[in-house]
């Protein structure tokens, strides 16, 4: 047996942290209000970054892969210190948020207008 934690063990440790932090946000996605029971499928989203603070891309493993566990261990006290700098999002809403952030203001306004004009 190796000293390295398995991928599953790491994910389970991350999910525990996310579930704990989710309790600060009533364990539901800020956008769609999906409830989080396990921590799976949810993330903590930065509303703003503080200068000098590490970001997700600063956490890498030896194999140059993202190190989610150490990122969330780093992030947990920051969220607890000021939960208003973050939002609790399901993966789907987080992905949508990140895509929409790429739009410049004028294009974003037109996109929202189009969505509102479009019928289901």
N, C-alpha and C positions, 0 to 999 in steps of 0.2 A: 504494500500500500504506500502511495506517495504522500509527501508532505503537502502537495498542492491540493487545494480544495476542488471538488468537482464543480462543473458548470452548474449543475442543479443545486448544490449546496450554496453556491454564491448567489444564485437567483433567489433562493428561499430566504437568505439573509437580507437581501435587498428588499424583498417583498415585506418582510417583517418591519423594516425601517419605514417603508412607504405607508404601510398600514398604520403604524404608530403616528406618523406625521399626518396622515389623513384624518385622524381624530381631531386635529386642530381645525379642520374644515368640514366637520360633520360627516366625514367619510363619503363625500359625494363630489362629483365633478362640478366645477364652477360653471361650466357652460351647459351641459345637458342634464345635470343632476343625477347621472348614473351613480348608483351606490357601490361602494368598494367594500367587499367582505374580506379579501385576502391580500390586497396590495398588488396583485397581478393586474397588468393592463393599465396602470396609473403611473403618473409622474408628477414631480414638483416642478412647476414652471416659474422661472424668474420673471418678475415684473420689471425689476431694475437690477443692474449689477453695480456693486460698489467698486470703485477704483482699487486695484491691487488684489481683488478677490479672485480666487481660482474659478475656472469654468470647467465644464464637463470635458472639454478637449484637453485639459491639463492632466487628466488622469488616464494613464496608459499602463498596460501590463508589459512584461518582458517581451511578449510576442507582438507588441505594438497594437494590441487590441484595447478597446475602451474598458476601463476598470470601474464598473458601476458600483461595486461595493465600497471601495475607498471614496468614491465621489459622494455617495449618500452618507457615509460616515462623516465626511467633511461638511456636508450640507445640513445635516440634522441640527446641530447647535445653531446654525445661522437662521434656520426656519423658526426654531423655538424662540430665538431672541427677537425676531421681528417677522411674524407670519404674514404681515401685510405686504411684504416685498415679494411674496410668492403666491401662486394659485395652485390648487390641486386639480389636475386634469386627467381625464381618461386619455388613452393613447390616440384615439380617433380625433378628439377635440384638440389635443396638443399638436398633432400633425397638421390639422386644418389651420390652427393659429400660426404655426411656423410658415406655412405656405402663404397665408394672407399677409404676413409681415413683410413679404418681399415686394408687395405692390407699393408704388408711390401713391401719395395722397389722392391725386386726381383720378388715377386708374382705379384705386380702391373705391372711391365714391361712386364711380360709374358701375363698377362690378356690383356693389350693394344695391344700387338703383335697378340694375338688370335683374338681380335675384328677386327683388320685391315686385318687379313688373311681371316676372315669369309665373305662369300658372302651373299647378301640379298636374 
